Amino acid sequence: MDYTSLRIEEMITRKLDVAFASEERPGLDDAIELAVLEFEKVEEIKPLLEVIFNSCQDTDEVLTEWSKILNDYAKVA
């Protein structure tokens, strides 16, 4: 993993931590935008990432599930 990818993952992690800490979920939209940064057609995947967030209990679980989905999406996109 290169330095830029690592920094993006750190930013996503911080934004997800903030989103879990509040009912208003600040930072969730930013985290989703950062997660799909490398893809061109993202409108179809964004709602799925939000559903995954809603079904998870913590940031680590979200990151794991998002990673699975985005890796699969990269194969077909």
Secondary structure by P-SEA (a helix, b strand, c coil): ccaaaaaaaaaaaaaaaaaaacccccaaaaaaaaaaccccccccaaaaaaaaaaacccaaaaaaaaaaaaaaaaacc
